[in-house]
Amino acid sequence: EVGDHTRERWTLQGHMSSVNSVSYAPDGLRLATGSEDRAAMIWDCQTGLCLLTLKGHSSSSYACFAPDGRLIATASDDKSAKVWDASTGECLRTFDGHAKFIRSISWSPDSRHIITASGDATAKIWSVETGKTVQTLSGHTSFVYSAVFSPDGTSVVTGSADTTARVWDVATGGCEQVLKGHKKQVLSVAFGPDRGARHTADKAAN
């Protein structure tokens, strides 16, 4: 018999508006949140206390820990993305280039690149070291809401308000596959652990 061990540990209080995103550090000891209040916050999962507040965006923000746990990436409706030192809260780099809001940001498995999904109907892959765009993924006909790397870092899947998801080759920026079937905008995408499966969810919860 399996008991119900689910219980609330902490209520993390500090944001002044809605929380848009939640991301655990790889070691599970810290948590990053992004909010409509324009800030991102890093929390201690053992005490529930705020360790750092990351301020620099001029609109709502989304936050994601790097796989190596050393950095945090944030994206914002202000059309920019930023990378921060997760220990000090220092902003290390700002990424500009999208024409509209950014609603999703994710890391490559090796923590060397980030990908942003934007209302300008593109996703962009960026070099964390140089701050430059490596690939611009163009093909969707409406807002791109979600973009993630495959577990091996060679592919990306994106989800869009045009009701499709697309799979892209990271090296070339070319579209490998268009996934059709949703009747409403695709809000989230994910790869299965073996890279062979891609999972999507739309606004109708399908």
N, C-alpha and C positions, 0 to 999 in steps of 0.2 A: 504494500500500500504506500502510495506516495502522498505525503502531506502537503499542505499549502504553506510554503515558506516565504511567500511574497509579503513584504511589509515595507512601509515607507521608512527610509532611513533619515532623510533630510528634506527639508523644503529650502531650496536655494533662493534666498531673497536678496535683491540688489538692483536688478533691472527696473527701469522706470516705465517699461511698456512691454508689449508681447514678445515672447521668445520665439525666434524663427528657426533656430537650429541647435542641435546638441551633438557633441563629439567627444568620445572618450580618448584619452591618451592611450598608447599601446600597453602601458603597464597597468592601466585601470585605476591609477591613483589620482588622476586629475581629470577634469571635465571642462570643455570649452563650450560656451553658449554665445550665440549671436542674437541681436534683438532689434526691435523697431526703434529703440532709444538711441541707435547709431553706434553703440559700444559692443565690444565682445568682452566676456569675463572668463577668467580661469579659476576653477574651484578645486579645493582639496576634498577628495571623495571620502576621506576618513573623518574629517571634522565638519564638513559642510561650509567651510569659510571661504570667502573670496580671496584668492592669492594675488591676482592682478586684474586690472581693468585696462583694456586696450581701446584707446580713443584716437580717432583720426579720420574716420569716415563722416560724411555730411548727410548720410541717409541711412536707412535700415541696413543691418549687417547680418552676415552668415559666417560661421566659423568652422574650421576643420583642422584637427591635429594631423601633423605629418606622421607617416608610418614609423619614423625613427624617434618620434617624440620630442625632438629638439625645437621644432618650429610649429607655428600655427599660421594658417592662411585664412584671410577673411575676404569676403566679397560684399558688394554693396549696391543698393539702388542708385548710388552716385556714379555708377559706371566704372568704378575702379576696383582693383583687388590689391591686397597688401599681404606681405609675409613678415611675421614677428618672431622675435626670440621668445620661446615659451618660458624661459627662466627669468628673464629681465623685463620683458614687455616692450623691448625696443623695437621700433618699426625698422626693418632692414631694407625693404624695397617696396615700391609702389608700381603697379602694373596698370597702364592706361592704354586704351585702344578700342574698347567697345563703344558703340554709338548709343546704346540704351542700357537699362538696368541689368545687373547681374544677380541671378537668383540661385546659383549653385556654384560651388567650388570644391574640387577634389584633388587629391595627390596621386602622382604615379607611385608604384610600389617601391621605387628606389629613392623617393623623396627629392628627386632632381627636377621634377616638372610639376606644374599645376595645370588644371583645366578649368575654364570658366564657361558657364552657359548664360546666354544673354537674350534680352528682348530684341536685339537687332537681328535675330534669326541665325546667329552663328555661335559656334563654340570655338574657343581659342586655347591652344596649348602653349604654355610659357616656360621658358628656362628660368628657374629660380636663381641661378648664378648670375645671369646677365640681365634679367628682366625683360628680355626681348621675346616677341612672338615666334614660336617655332612652326606652328601650323594654324591656319584659320580654316575651320571646317564649315564650308558653305554648301547648302543644299536644301535645308528646311525652308518652308515658306511662311513660317510664323515664329513666335517666341520659342526659344529653346529654354526649357525649365530645368533640365537635369543632364549631367554628363559625368561619366566615371570611366576610369581605366580598367582594362582587364587585369586579372591577377598576374599575368606575365608582362604587362606593360606595353604590349605590342598593338593593342586595339583599344578603341574607345566606343562606348555606346552613348547615344544622346536621345533625349525624349523631348517632344515639341508640342506646341499648341496646334500644329497642323495634323494631329492625330497619328503621327508615325513616330517610330524610333528608327535610328540609323546606326549602323556599325561602320567604323572608320579605321583605316590603317594609319597608325601613328607616324610611321616613317615617311609616307607619301602624302598623307592628308586626304587620300581618296576614299570615297564611300564604297564599302564592300557589300552592303546589304541594306535594303529598306524593309523594315518590319511593319506590316499593315494589319489592321484588325480592330484596333480601338475606334470607338465612335466619338470619343471626346478627347480633349487635350491630354497628352501623356505628361504626367507630373513628376514621375520618378522612374529611374532605371537602375539595374544592377546586373552584374555578371555572376553566374554560379562559380563555385570554387575551382571547377575544372576548365573554366573559360568557355565550355561548349554551350552552356545555357545562358540565355539572357532573360531577365525578368523585368516587366514593366507594370505600371499602375496608372490608371487614368482618373479623371475627375469624377467618373461615375463609380469609382471603387472597384473596377474590373481588373 
